[in-house]
Amino acid sequence: MTAGEKVQENKARRVARRRGFTVERCRRRDPKALGFGRYRIVEKRTYQVVAGGEPSGYSMTLAEVEAWLENATNHRR
């Protein structure tokens, strides 16, 4: 992960936290493993996966996480 990607990930985590969600990254270390480097979004209160849980548990890219958070933000206003 580059420094720019880490900054992008931290920003997404902060936005999600303000909206009542957490961004989780797959912990697998094998680049060939299903879900490696992917994310999902979980509601903090209920620990329910709200995005990125299908088909493999972690299926969103960082760009998809940012887009989902932006879309969720627009719907709550």
PDB file with SEQRES, HELIX, SHEET and CRYST1 records, atoms N, CA, C and O in Angstrom:
SEQRES   1 A   77  MET THR ALA GLY GLU LYS VAL GLN GLU ASN LYS ALA ARG          
SEQRES   2 A   77  ARG VAL ALA ARG ARG ARG GLY PHE THR VAL GLU ARG CYS          
SEQRES   3 A   77  ARG ARG ARG ASP PRO LYS ALA LEU GLY PHE GLY ARG TYR          
SEQRES   4 A   77  ARG ILE VAL GLU LYS ARG THR TYR GLN VAL VAL ALA GLY          
SEQRES   5 A   77  GLY GLU PRO SER GLY TYR SER MET THR LEU ALA GLU VAL          
SEQRES   6 A   77  GLU ALA TRP LEU GLU ASN ALA THR ASN HIS ARG ARG              
HELIX    1 AA1 ALA A    3  ARG A   19  1                                  17    
HELIX    2 AA2 LEU A   62  ARG A   76  1                                  15    
SHEET    1 AA1 3 PHE A  21  ARG A  25  0                                        
SHEET    2 AA1 3 TYR A  39  GLU A  43 -1                                        
SHEET    3 AA1 3 VAL A  49  ALA A  51 -1                                        
CRYST1    1.000    1.000    1.000  90.00  90.00  90.00 P 1           1          
ATOM      1  N   MET A   1       0.850  -1.173   0.000  1.00  0.00           N  
ATOM      2  CA  MET A   1       0.000   0.000   0.000  1.00  0.00           C  
ATOM      3  C   MET A   1       0.895   1.235   0.000  1.00  0.00           C  
ATOM      4  O   MET A   1       1.820   1.351   0.804  1.00  0.00           O  
ATOM      5  N   THR A   2       0.605   2.143  -0.905  1.00  0.00           N  
ATOM      6  CA  THR A   2       1.388   3.369  -0.980  1.00  0.00           C  
ATOM      7  C   THR A   2       0.913   4.355   0.082  1.00  0.00           C  
ATOM      8  O   THR A   2      -0.139   4.177   0.696  1.00  0.00           O  
ATOM      9  N   ALA A   3       1.711   5.392   0.281  1.00  0.00           N  
ATOM     10  CA  ALA A   3       1.348   6.415   1.263  1.00  0.00           C  
ATOM     11  C   ALA A   3       0.054   7.112   0.866  1.00  0.00           C  
ATOM     12  O   ALA A   3      -0.765   7.434   1.726  1.00  0.00           O  
ATOM     13  N   GLY A   4      -0.137   7.347  -0.419  1.00  0.00           N  
ATOM     14  CA  GLY A   4      -1.364   7.991  -0.889  1.00  0.00           C  
ATOM     15  C   GLY A   4      -2.594   7.139  -0.641  1.00  0.00           C  
ATOM     16  O   GLY A   4      -3.651   7.658  -0.284  1.00  0.00           O  
ATOM     17  N   GLU A   5      -2.461   5.828  -0.829  1.00  0.00           N  
ATOM     18  CA  GLU A   5      -3.580   4.930  -0.569  1.00  0.00           C  
ATOM     19  C   GLU A   5      -3.919   4.893   0.911  1.00  0.00           C  
ATOM     20  O   GLU A   5      -5.090   4.813   1.281  1.00  0.00           O  
ATOM     21  N   LYS A   6      -2.899   4.951   1.761  1.00  0.00           N  
ATOM     22  CA  LYS A   6      -3.128   4.943   3.210  1.00  0.00           C  
ATOM     23  C   LYS A   6      -3.864   6.213   3.645  1.00  0.00           C  
ATOM     24  O   LYS A   6      -4.759   6.161   4.489  1.00  0.00           O  
ATOM     25  N   VAL A   7      -3.485   7.339   3.070  1.00  0.00           N  
ATOM     26  CA  VAL A   7      -4.172   8.600   3.364  1.00  0.00           C  
ATOM     27  C   VAL A   7      -5.629   8.519   2.925  1.00  0.00           C  
ATOM     28  O   VAL A   7      -6.531   8.936   3.652  1.00  0.00           O  
ATOM     29  N   GLN A   8      -5.849   7.979   1.731  1.00  0.00           N  
ATOM     30  CA  GLN A   8      -7.196   7.818   1.195  1.00  0.00           C  
ATOM     31  C   GLN A   8      -8.027   6.901   2.097  1.00  0.00           C  
ATOM     32  O   GLN A   8      -9.197   7.179   2.361  1.00  0.00           O  
ATOM     33  N   GLU A   9      -7.420   5.813   2.567  1.00  0.00           N  
ATOM     34  CA  GLU A   9      -8.124   4.878   3.447  1.00  0.00           C  
ATOM     35  C   GLU A   9      -8.475   5.542   4.773  1.00  0.00           C  
ATOM     36  O   GLU A   9      -9.595   5.391   5.262  1.00  0.00           O  
ATOM     37  N   ASN A  10      -7.538   6.272   5.356  1.00  0.00           N  
ATOM     38  CA  ASN A  10      -7.807   6.950   6.627  1.00  0.00           C  
ATOM     39  C   ASN A  10      -8.914   7.983   6.491  1.00  0.00           C  
ATOM     40  O   ASN A  10      -9.735   8.137   7.396  1.00  0.00           O  
ATOM     41  N   LYS A  11      -8.943   8.690   5.373  1.00  0.00           N  
ATOM     42  CA  LYS A  11     -10.008   9.667   5.135  1.00  0.00           C  
ATOM     43  C   LYS A  11     -11.362   8.969   5.059  1.00  0.00           C  
ATOM     44  O   LYS A  11     -12.337   9.441   5.643  1.00  0.00           O  
ATOM     45  N   ALA A  12     -11.427   7.855   4.348  1.00  0.00           N  
ATOM     46  CA  ALA A  12     -12.680   7.096   4.241  1.00  0.00           C  
ATOM     47  C   ALA A  12     -13.115   6.596   5.618  1.00  0.00           C  
ATOM     48  O   ALA A  12     -14.305   6.615   5.935  1.00  0.00           O  
ATOM     49  N   ARG A  13     -12.173   6.156   6.427  1.00  0.00           N  
ATOM     50  CA  ARG A  13     -12.510   5.689   7.775  1.00  0.00           C  
ATOM     51  C   ARG A  13     -13.087   6.819   8.633  1.00  0.00           C  
ATOM     52  O   ARG A  13     -14.039   6.608   9.384  1.00  0.00           O  
ATOM     53  N   ARG A  14     -12.505   8.017   8.519  1.00  0.00           N  
ATOM     54  CA  ARG A  14     -13.016   9.158   9.293  1.00  0.00           C  
ATOM     55  C   ARG A  14     -14.430   9.536   8.860  1.00  0.00           C  
ATOM     56  O   ARG A  14     -15.292   9.792   9.700  1.00  0.00           O  
ATOM     57  N   VAL A  15     -14.666   9.571   7.553  1.00  0.00           N  
ATOM     58  CA  VAL A  15     -16.003   9.895   7.041  1.00  0.00           C  
ATOM     59  C   VAL A  15     -17.009   8.855   7.520  1.00  0.00           C  
ATOM     60  O   VAL A  15     -18.099   9.199   7.975  1.00  0.00           O  
ATOM     61  N   ALA A  16     -16.641   7.596   7.415  1.00  0.00           N  
ATOM     62  CA  ALA A  16     -17.540   6.516   7.847  1.00  0.00           C  
ATOM     63  C   ALA A  16     -17.853   6.623   9.337  1.00  0.00           C  
ATOM     64  O   ALA A  16     -19.001   6.449   9.746  1.00  0.00           O  
ATOM     65  N   ARG A  17     -16.844   6.908  10.138  1.00  0.00           N  
ATOM     66  CA  ARG A  17     -17.047   7.011  11.585  1.00  0.00           C  
ATOM     67  C   ARG A  17     -18.039   8.134  11.907  1.00  0.00           C  
ATOM     68  O   ARG A  17     -18.890   7.975  12.781  1.00  0.00           O  
ATOM     69  N   ARG A  18     -17.932   9.260  11.206  1.00  0.00           N  
ATOM     70  CA  ARG A  18     -18.866  10.375  11.430  1.00  0.00           C  
ATOM     71  C   ARG A  18     -20.284  10.010  11.026  1.00  0.00           C  
ATOM     72  O   ARG A  18     -21.242  10.576  11.554  1.00  0.00           O  
ATOM     73  N   ARG A  19     -20.433   9.068  10.091  1.00  0.00           N  
ATOM     74  CA  ARG A  19     -21.754   8.661   9.607  1.00  0.00           C  
ATOM     75  C   ARG A  19     -22.321   7.458  10.364  1.00  0.00           C  
ATOM     76  O   ARG A  19     -23.439   7.025  10.086  1.00  0.00           O  
ATOM     77  N   GLY A  20     -21.558   6.917  11.318  1.00  0.00           N  
ATOM     78  CA  GLY A  20     -22.053   5.782  12.096  1.00  0.00           C  
ATOM     79  C   GLY A  20     -21.665   4.426  11.541  1.00  0.00           C  
ATOM     80  O   GLY A  20     -22.286   3.416  11.874  1.00  0.00           O  
ATOM     81  N   PHE A  21     -20.642   4.393  10.696  1.00  0.00           N  
ATOM     82  CA  PHE A  21     -20.165   3.149  10.093  1.00  0.00           C  
ATOM     83  C   PHE A  21     -18.690   2.938  10.401  1.00  0.00           C  
ATOM     84  O   PHE A  21     -18.008   3.853  10.862  1.00  0.00           O  
ATOM     85  N   THR A  22     -18.209   1.747  10.150  1.00  0.00           N  
ATOM     86  CA  THR A  22     -16.776   1.476  10.174  1.00  0.00           C  
ATOM     87  C   THR A  22     -16.397   0.837   8.846  1.00  0.00           C  
ATOM     88  O   THR A  22     -17.186   0.114   8.237  1.00  0.00           O  
ATOM     89  N   VAL A  23     -15.177   1.117   8.412  1.00  0.00           N  
ATOM     90  CA  VAL A  23     -14.639   0.516   7.202  1.00  0.00           C  
ATOM     91  C   VAL A  23     -13.667  -0.566   7.645  1.00  0.00           C  
ATOM     92  O   VAL A  23     -12.711  -0.297   8.373  1.00  0.00           O  
ATOM     93  N   GLU A  24     -13.915  -1.777   7.205  1.00  0.00           N  
ATOM     94  CA  GLU A  24     -13.044  -2.898   7.566  1.00  0.00           C  
ATOM     95  C   GLU A  24     -12.313  -3.390   6.334  1.00  0.00           C  
ATOM     96  O   GLU A  24     -12.886  -3.475   5.248  1.00  0.00           O  
ATOM     97  N   ARG A  25     -11.037  -3.714   6.514  1.00  0.00           N  
ATOM     98  CA  ARG A  25     -10.232  -4.247   5.428  1.00  0.00           C  
ATOM     99  C   ARG A  25      -9.973  -5.727   5.683  1.00  0.00           C  
ATOM    100  O   ARG A  25      -9.768  -6.147   6.821  1.00  0.00           O  
ATOM    101  N   CYS A  26      -9.985  -6.504   4.617  1.00  0.00           N  
ATOM    102  CA  CYS A  26      -9.712  -7.931   4.724  1.00  0.00           C  
ATOM    103  C   CYS A  26      -8.299  -8.127   5.271  1.00  0.00           C  
ATOM    104  O   CYS A  26      -7.368  -7.459   4.822  1.00  0.00           O  
ATOM    105  N   ARG A  27      -8.129  -9.017   6.215  1.00  0.00           N  
ATOM    106  CA  ARG A  27      -6.846  -9.221   6.872  1.00  0.00           C  
ATOM    107  C   ARG A  27      -5.970 -10.267   6.187  1.00  0.00           C  
ATOM    108  O   ARG A  27      -4.859 -10.535   6.646  1.00  0.00           O  
ATOM    109  N   ARG A  28      -6.442 -10.848   5.122  1.00  0.00           N  
ATOM    110  CA  ARG A  28      -5.661 -11.877   4.432  1.00  0.00           C  
ATOM    111  C   ARG A  28      -4.380 -11.286   3.880  1.00  0.00           C  
ATOM    112  O   ARG A  28      -4.365 -10.160   3.384  1.00  0.00           O  
ATOM    113  N   ARG A  29      -3.305 -12.052   3.968  1.00  0.00           N  
ATOM    114  CA  ARG A  29      -1.992 -11.585   3.549  1.00  0.00           C  
ATOM    115  C   ARG A  29      -1.545 -12.152   2.209  1.00  0.00           C  
ATOM    116  O   ARG A  29      -0.563 -11.679   1.637  1.00  0.00           O  
ATOM    117  N   ASP A  30      -2.242 -13.143   1.708  1.00  0.00           N  
ATOM    118  CA  ASP A  30      -1.896 -13.770   0.441  1.00  0.00           C  
ATOM    119  C   ASP A  30      -2.557 -12.998  -0.701  1.00  0.00           C  
ATOM    120  O   ASP A  30      -3.785 -12.952  -0.776  1.00  0.00           O  
ATOM    121  N   PRO A  31      -1.766 -12.390  -1.594  1.00  0.00           N  
ATOM    122  CA  PRO A  31      -2.344 -11.607  -2.692  1.00  0.00           C  
ATOM    123  C   PRO A  31      -3.270 -12.403  -3.609  1.00  0.00           C  
ATOM    124  O   PRO A  31      -4.080 -11.811  -4.323  1.00  0.00           O  
ATOM    125  N   LYS A  32      -3.168 -13.717  -3.605  1.00  0.00           N  
ATOM    126  CA  LYS A  32      -4.031 -14.546  -4.435  1.00  0.00           C  
ATOM    127  C   LYS A  32      -5.327 -14.946  -3.736  1.00  0.00           C  
ATOM    128  O   LYS A  32      -6.210 -15.538  -4.357  1.00  0.00           O  
ATOM    129  N   ALA A  33      -5.444 -14.628  -2.459  1.00  0.00           N  
ATOM    130  CA  ALA A  33      -6.624 -15.008  -1.675  1.00  0.00           C  
ATOM    131  C   ALA A  33      -7.830 -14.145  -2.049  1.00  0.00           C  
ATOM    132  O   ALA A  33      -7.696 -12.965  -2.374  1.00  0.00           O  
ATOM    133  N   LEU A  34      -8.990 -14.755  -1.994  1.00  0.00           N  
ATOM    134  CA  LEU A  34     -10.231 -14.049  -2.261  1.00  0.00           C  
ATOM    135  C   LEU A  34     -10.428 -12.970  -1.194  1.00  0.00           C  
ATOM    136  O   LEU A  34     -10.373 -13.265   0.000  1.00  0.00           O  
ATOM    137  N   GLY A  35     -10.652 -11.754  -1.604  1.00  0.00           N  
ATOM    138  CA  GLY A  35     -10.877 -10.663  -0.657  1.00  0.00           C  
ATOM    139  C   GLY A  35      -9.640  -9.875  -0.297  1.00  0.00           C  
ATOM    140  O   GLY A  35      -9.747  -8.856   0.385  1.00  0.00           O  
ATOM    141  N   PHE A  36      -8.469 -10.308  -0.730  1.00  0.00           N  
ATOM    142  CA  PHE A  36      -7.230  -9.606  -0.386  1.00  0.00           C  
ATOM    143  C   PHE A  36      -7.278  -8.154  -0.870  1.00  0.00           C  
ATOM    144  O   PHE A  36      -7.553  -7.892  -2.041  1.00  0.00           O  
ATOM    145  N   GLY A  37      -7.009  -7.217   0.040  1.00  0.00           N  
ATOM    146  CA  GLY A  37      -6.987  -5.804  -0.315  1.00  0.00           C  
ATOM    147  C   GLY A  37      -8.351  -5.190  -0.530  1.00  0.00           C  
ATOM    148  O   GLY A  37      -8.450  -4.084  -1.061  1.00  0.00           O  
ATOM    149  N   ARG A  38      -9.400  -5.878  -0.131  1.00  0.00           N  
ATOM    150  CA  ARG A  38     -10.770  -5.395  -0.320  1.00  0.00           C  
ATOM    151  C   ARG A  38     -11.363  -4.946   1.015  1.00  0.00           C  
ATOM    152  O   ARG A  38     -10.805  -5.214   2.079  1.00  0.00           O  
ATOM    153  N   TYR A  39     -12.496  -4.262   0.939  1.00  0.00           N  
ATOM    154  CA  TYR A  39     -13.112  -3.639   2.108  1.00  0.00           C  
ATOM    155  C   TYR A  39     -14.592  -4.000   2.199  1.00  0.00           C  
ATOM    156  O   TYR A  39     -15.194  -4.514   1.256  1.00  0.00           O  
ATOM    157  N   ARG A  40     -15.155  -3.706   3.378  1.00  0.00           N  
ATOM    158  CA  ARG A  40     -16.607  -3.757   3.569  1.00  0.00           C  
ATOM    159  C   ARG A  40     -16.971  -2.660   4.560  1.00  0.00           C  
ATOM    160  O   ARG A  40     -16.112  -2.158   5.285  1.00  0.00           O  
ATOM    161  N   ILE A  41     -18.230  -2.297   4.587  1.00  0.00           N  
ATOM    162  CA  ILE A  41     -18.722  -1.246   5.479  1.00  0.00           C  
ATOM    163  C   ILE A  41     -19.704  -1.875   6.454  1.00  0.00           C  
ATOM    164  O   ILE A  41     -20.611  -2.610   6.065  1.00  0.00           O  
ATOM    165  N   VAL A  42     -19.500  -1.569   7.732  1.00  0.00           N  
ATOM    166  CA  VAL A  42     -20.293  -2.164   8.811  1.00  0.00           C  
ATOM    167  C   VAL A  42     -20.929  -1.045   9.629  1.00  0.00           C  
ATOM    168  O   VAL A  42     -20.282  -0.042   9.933  1.00  0.00           O  
ATOM    169  N   GLU A  43     -22.198  -1.223   9.982  1.00  0.00           N  
ATOM    170  CA  GLU A  43     -22.867  -0.271  10.864  1.00  0.00           C  
ATOM    171  C   GLU A  43     -22.338  -0.464  12.285  1.00  0.00           C  
ATOM    172  O   GLU A  43     -22.293  -1.586  12.790  1.00  0.00           O  
ATOM    173  N   LYS A  44     -21.942   0.627  12.920  1.00  0.00           N  
ATOM    174  CA  LYS A  44     -21.310   0.521  14.236  1.00  0.00           C  
ATOM    175  C   LYS A  44     -22.243  -0.015  15.316  1.00  0.00           C  
ATOM    176  O   LYS A  44     -21.837  -0.840  16.135  1.00  0.00           O  
ATOM    177  N   ARG A  45     -23.484   0.446  15.322  1.00  0.00           N  
ATOM    178  CA  ARG A  45     -24.398   0.052  16.397  1.00  0.00           C  
ATOM    179  C   ARG A  45     -24.719  -1.427  16.407  1.00  0.00           C  
ATOM    180  O   ARG A  45     -24.700  -2.063  17.460  1.00  0.00           O  
ATOM    181  N   THR A  46     -25.014  -1.975  15.245  1.00  0.00           N  
ATOM    182  CA  THR A  46     -25.492  -3.355  15.168  1.00  0.00           C  
ATOM    183  C   THR A  46     -24.449  -4.340  14.651  1.00  0.00           C  
ATOM    184  O   THR A  46     -24.684  -5.548  14.653  1.00  0.00           O  
ATOM    185  N   TYR A  47     -23.310  -3.840  14.212  1.00  0.00           N  
ATOM    186  CA  TYR A  47     -22.261  -4.640  13.581  1.00  0.00           C  
ATOM    187  C   TYR A  47     -22.816  -5.449  12.411  1.00  0.00           C  
ATOM    188  O   TYR A  47     -22.433  -6.599  12.198  1.00  0.00           O  
ATOM    189  N   GLN A  48     -23.707  -4.841  11.672  1.00  0.00           N  
ATOM    190  CA  GLN A  48     -24.297  -5.468  10.489  1.00  0.00           C  
ATOM    191  C   GLN A  48     -23.580  -4.942   9.246  1.00  0.00           C  
ATOM    192  O   GLN A  48     -23.382  -3.736   9.098  1.00  0.00           O  
ATOM    193  N   VAL A  49     -23.195  -5.853   8.362  1.00  0.00           N  
ATOM    194  CA  VAL A  49     -22.541  -5.462   7.117  1.00  0.00           C  
ATOM    195  C   VAL A  49     -23.587  -4.801   6.227  1.00  0.00           C  
ATOM    196  O   VAL A  49     -24.611  -5.405   5.905  1.00  0.00           O  
ATOM    197  N   VAL A  50     -23.323  -3.549   5.829  1.00  0.00           N  
ATOM    198  CA  VAL A  50     -24.284  -2.820   5.003  1.00  0.00           C  
ATOM    199  C   VAL A  50     -23.827  -2.694   3.551  1.00  0.00           C  
ATOM    200  O   VAL A  50     -24.639  -2.388   2.678  1.00  0.00           O  
ATOM    201  N   ALA A  51     -22.551  -2.924   3.280  1.00  0.00           N  
ATOM    202  CA  ALA A  51     -22.041  -2.856   1.900  1.00  0.00           C  
ATOM    203  C   ALA A  51     -20.747  -3.656   1.806  1.00  0.00           C  
ATOM    204  O   ALA A  51     -19.929  -3.658   2.726  1.00  0.00           O  
ATOM    205  N   GLY A  52     -20.584  -4.325   0.690  1.00  0.00           N  
ATOM    206  CA  GLY A  52     -19.345  -5.049   0.441  1.00  0.00           C  
ATOM    207  C   GLY A  52     -19.267  -6.431   1.042  1.00  0.00           C  
ATOM    208  O   GLY A  52     -18.189  -7.025   1.072  1.00  0.00           O  
ATOM    209  N   GLY A  53     -20.367  -6.956   1.517  1.00  0.00           N  
ATOM    210  CA  GLY A  53     -20.351  -8.266   2.148  1.00  0.00           C  
ATOM    211  C   GLY A  53     -20.554  -9.424   1.194  1.00  0.00           C  
ATOM    212  O   GLY A  53     -20.307 -10.575   1.554  1.00  0.00           O  
ATOM    213  N   GLU A  54     -20.990  -9.143   0.013  1.00  0.00           N  
ATOM    214  CA  GLU A  54     -21.256 -10.200  -0.969  1.00  0.00           C  
ATOM    215  C   GLU A  54     -20.344 -10.028  -2.160  1.00  0.00           C  
ATOM    216  O   GLU A  54     -20.103  -8.880  -2.535  1.00  0.00           O  
ATOM    217  N   PRO A  55     -19.838 -11.011  -2.760  1.00  0.00           N  
ATOM    218  CA  PRO A  55     -20.050 -12.436  -2.531  1.00  0.00           C  
ATOM    219  C   PRO A  55     -19.037 -13.060  -1.582  1.00  0.00           C  
ATOM    220  O   PRO A  55     -19.227 -14.204  -1.169  1.00  0.00           O  
ATOM    221  N   SER A  56     -17.959 -12.347  -1.217  1.00  0.00           N  
ATOM    222  CA  SER A  56     -16.882 -13.010  -0.479  1.00  0.00           C  
ATOM    223  C   SER A  56     -16.643 -12.481   0.923  1.00  0.00           C  
ATOM    224  O   SER A  56     -15.657 -12.867   1.550  1.00  0.00           O  
ATOM    225  N   GLY A  57     -17.487 -11.632   1.431  1.00  0.00           N  
ATOM    226  CA  GLY A  57     -17.248 -11.060   2.750  1.00  0.00           C  
ATOM    227  C   GLY A  57     -16.590  -9.699   2.669  1.00  0.00           C  
ATOM    228  O   GLY A  57     -16.934  -8.800   3.437  1.00  0.00           O  
ATOM    229  N   TYR A  58     -15.658  -9.532   1.762  1.00  0.00           N  
ATOM    230  CA  TYR A  58     -14.984  -8.259   1.504  1.00  0.00           C  
ATOM    231  C   TYR A  58     -14.916  -8.117  -0.010  1.00  0.00           C  
ATOM    232  O   TYR A  58     -14.164  -8.839  -0.664  1.00  0.00           O  
ATOM    233  N   SER A  59     -15.684  -7.206  -0.568  1.00  0.00           N  
ATOM    234  CA  SER A  59     -15.728  -7.158  -2.025  1.00  0.00           C  
ATOM    235  C   SER A  59     -15.581  -5.754  -2.610  1.00  0.00           C  
ATOM    236  O   SER A  59     -15.629  -5.599  -3.830  1.00  0.00           O  
ATOM    237  N   MET A  60     -15.406  -4.739  -1.783  1.00  0.00           N  
ATOM    238  CA  MET A  60     -15.335  -3.371  -2.294  1.00  0.00           C  
ATOM    239  C   MET A  60     -13.899  -2.885  -2.422  1.00  0.00           C  
ATOM    240  O   MET A  60     -13.044  -3.195  -1.591  1.00  0.00           O  
ATOM    241  N   THR A  61     -13.650  -2.118  -3.481  1.00  0.00           N  
ATOM    242  CA  THR A  61     -12.367  -1.428  -3.590  1.00  0.00           C  
ATOM    243  C   THR A  61     -12.462  -0.148  -2.766  1.00  0.00           C  
ATOM    244  O   THR A  61     -13.547   0.226  -2.321  1.00  0.00           O  
ATOM    245  N   LEU A  62     -11.342   0.518  -2.564  1.00  0.00           N  
ATOM    246  CA  LEU A  62     -11.343   1.761  -1.806  1.00  0.00           C  
ATOM    247  C   LEU A  62     -12.159   2.833  -2.525  1.00  0.00           C  
ATOM    248  O   LEU A  62     -12.850   3.621  -1.878  1.00  0.00           O  
ATOM    249  N   ALA A  63     -12.089   2.871  -3.839  1.00  0.00           N  
ATOM    250  CA  ALA A  63     -12.881   3.837  -4.614  1.00  0.00           C  
ATOM    251  C   ALA A  63     -14.380   3.563  -4.447  1.00  0.00           C  
ATOM    252  O   ALA A  63     -15.176   4.499  -4.366  1.00  0.00           O  
ATOM    253  N   GLU A  64     -14.758   2.299  -4.395  1.00  0.00           N  
ATOM    254  CA  GLU A  64     -16.166   1.946  -4.194  1.00  0.00           C  
ATOM    255  C   GLU A  64     -16.627   2.327  -2.793  1.00  0.00           C  
ATOM    256  O   GLU A  64     -17.770   2.745  -2.607  1.00  0.00           O  
ATOM    257  N   VAL A  65     -15.746   2.186  -1.809  1.00  0.00           N  
ATOM    258  CA  VAL A  65     -16.078   2.593  -0.439  1.00  0.00           C  
ATOM    259  C   VAL A  65     -16.350   4.094  -0.408  1.00  0.00           C  
ATOM    260  O   VAL A  65     -17.343   4.538   0.168  1.00  0.00           O  
ATOM    261  N   GLU A  66     -15.463   4.874  -1.029  1.00  0.00           N  
ATOM    262  CA  GLU A  66     -15.647   6.324  -1.056  1.00  0.00           C  
ATOM    263  C   GLU A  66     -16.943   6.709  -1.765  1.00  0.00           C  
ATOM    264  O   GLU A  66     -17.662   7.594  -1.301  1.00  0.00           O  
ATOM    265  N   ALA A  67     -17.243   6.058  -2.875  1.00  0.00           N  
ATOM    266  CA  ALA A  67     -18.478   6.349  -3.609  1.00  0.00           C  
ATOM    267  C   ALA A  67     -19.702   5.992  -2.772  1.00  0.00           C  
ATOM    268  O   ALA A  67     -20.682   6.738  -2.760  1.00  0.00           O  
ATOM    269  N   TRP A  68     -19.658   4.861  -2.074  1.00  0.00           N  
ATOM    270  CA  TRP A  68     -20.781   4.449  -1.242  1.00  0.00           C  
ATOM    271  C   TRP A  68     -21.000   5.462  -0.120  1.00  0.00           C  
ATOM    272  O   TRP A  68     -22.137   5.839   0.166  1.00  0.00           O  
ATOM    273  N   LEU A  69     -19.924   5.896   0.508  1.00  0.00           N  
ATOM    274  CA  LEU A  69     -20.045   6.872   1.597  1.00  0.00           C  
ATOM    275  C   LEU A  69     -20.601   8.193   1.086  1.00  0.00           C  
ATOM    276  O   LEU A  69     -21.417   8.824   1.757  1.00  0.00           O  
ATOM    277  N   GLU A  70     -20.165   8.614  -0.093  1.00  0.00           N  
ATOM    278  CA  GLU A  70     -20.678   9.850  -0.687  1.00  0.00           C  
ATOM    279  C   GLU A  70     -22.165   9.711  -0.981  1.00  0.00           C  
ATOM    280  O   GLU A  70     -22.939  10.631  -0.715  1.00  0.00           O  
ATOM    281  N   ASN A  71     -22.566   8.583  -1.521  1.00  0.00           N  
ATOM    282  CA  ASN A  71     -23.966   8.334  -1.837  1.00  0.00           C  
ATOM    283  C   ASN A  71     -24.800   8.258  -0.559  1.00  0.00           C  
ATOM    284  O   ASN A  71     -25.904   8.800  -0.509  1.00  0.00           O  
ATOM    285  N   ALA A  72     -24.284   7.595   0.465  1.00  0.00           N  
ATOM    286  CA  ALA A  72     -24.999   7.485   1.746  1.00  0.00           C  
ATOM    287  C   ALA A  72     -25.152   8.866   2.380  1.00  0.00           C  
ATOM    288  O   ALA A  72     -26.173   9.157   3.004  1.00  0.00           O  
ATOM    289  N   THR A  73     -24.149   9.704   2.222  1.00  0.00           N  
ATOM    290  CA  THR A  73     -24.193  11.060   2.751  1.00  0.00           C  
ATOM    291  C   THR A  73     -25.292  11.857   2.065  1.00  0.00           C  
ATOM    292  O   THR A  73     -26.050  12.568   2.724  1.00  0.00           O  
ATOM    293  N   ASN A  74     -25.380  11.743   0.756  1.00  0.00           N  
ATOM    294  CA  ASN A  74     -26.387  12.499   0.011  1.00  0.00           C  
ATOM    295  C   ASN A  74     -27.798  12.055   0.347  1.00  0.00           C  
ATOM    296  O   ASN A  74     -28.715  12.875   0.322  1.00  0.00           O  
ATOM    297  N   HIS A  75     -28.000  10.791   0.658  1.00  0.00           N  
ATOM    298  CA  HIS A  75     -29.332  10.287   0.973  1.00  0.00           C  
ATOM    299  C   HIS A  75     -29.798  10.683   2.366  1.00  0.00           C  
ATOM    300  O   HIS A  75     -31.001  10.717   2.624  1.00  0.00           O  
ATOM    301  N   ARG A  76     -28.875  10.980   3.262  1.00  0.00           N  
ATOM    302  CA  ARG A  76     -29.249  11.310   4.634  1.00  0.00           C  
ATOM    303  C   ARG A  76     -29.579  12.786   4.823  1.00  0.00           C  
ATOM    304  O   ARG A  76     -30.114  13.172   5.862  1.00  0.00           O  
ATOM    305  N   ARG A  77     -29.269  13.603   3.843  1.00  0.00           N  
ATOM    306  CA  ARG A  77     -29.527  15.053   3.998  1.00  0.00           C  
ATOM    307  C   ARG A  77     -30.956  15.394   3.822  1.00  0.00           C  
ATOM    308  O   ARG A  77     -31.329  16.563   3.922  1.00  0.00           O  
TER     309      ARG A  77                                                      
END                                                                             
